[in-house]
Amino acid sequence: MSDGGAQPALSPLPDGPVGVMDSGVGGLSVLRHLRAELPAEDCLYFADQAHIPYGPRPAEQVFAFTAAITRFLLARHTKLVVVACNTATTAALDRLRQTFPDLPFVGMEPAVKPAAAQTRSGVVGVLATPGTLSSDRYASLMARFAANVRVLEDPCLGLVQLIEAGASQSAETRTLLERAVAPMLAAGADTLVLGCTHYPFIRPLLEEIAGPDVTIIDPAPAVARHTRNVLQQRGRLAPETRAGVLRCYTTGDAARMAALTADLLGVGCPVRAVRWQDRP
């Protein structure tokens, strides 16, 4: 992978940035909470839009992508990596930790535990990609925390692509969500879990469809708090007197990514294009 300049593979430094990776712009929903929780931290955001979506891809392929992205981030002195993608977390997080033992990783997982704890009706809906719903990690969450509740699932096929296209509030997106959520609501679901980092961007639309009595859970705030705890435990928090800087990279179209970042994150950010190479 290259952005036009060779970078050596370096160990993460205590004053380095926090790396955030996703297959596209979904991880921006996590990044906004990270920046609110850790305003002094520099952040590097990496969107692998050349390979989006990760959801239908084999776990081995997702690991190969995320390992290469991790090396790219390490070359820029990254001190911690947030895998801001549920599919990548389920497919690759354990192997990433084994491959890069000196680098702390923070991953995502569907908020099944809090949903099961707070549902009043005993029915929970989970919106997630096929890769997440079919994973061992998700099965473990279900076995540990959802034994006493009914969980209804929908992969929301095509939703990630609509959000990446900037159509998060479109009629097509509404139709897709209504089709996914209607059976859950009819079955009595009073709690919906956003099991993909892209999905918080359709939350306003989902709230309209589900109504005020349905609770929607986004795990991103908890991920941001956990990231702070990990940095603090390792003595790697940036001084709070400084203001963090955001830099973004994409394996897709940089101009398009910059426009989406401004729209979804609410701030402008320079985006640099990088490209995949045939060799590692």
ABEGO torsion letter per residue (X at the ends): XBAGBBBBBBBBBAABBBBBBBABAAAAAAAAAAAAABAABBBBBBBBAAAOBAAABBAAAAAAAAAAAAAAAAAAGBABBBBBBAAAAAAAAAAAAAABAABBBBBBBBBAAAAAAABAAGBBBBBBBAAAAABAAAAAAAAAAAAABBBBBBAGBGAAAAAAAGAAABAAAAAAAAAAAAAAAAAGBABBBBABAAAAAAAAAAAAAAEAABBBBBAAAAAAAAAAAAAAAAGABBBAABBBBBBBBBABBAAAAAAAAAAAAGBBBBBBBBBBBABX
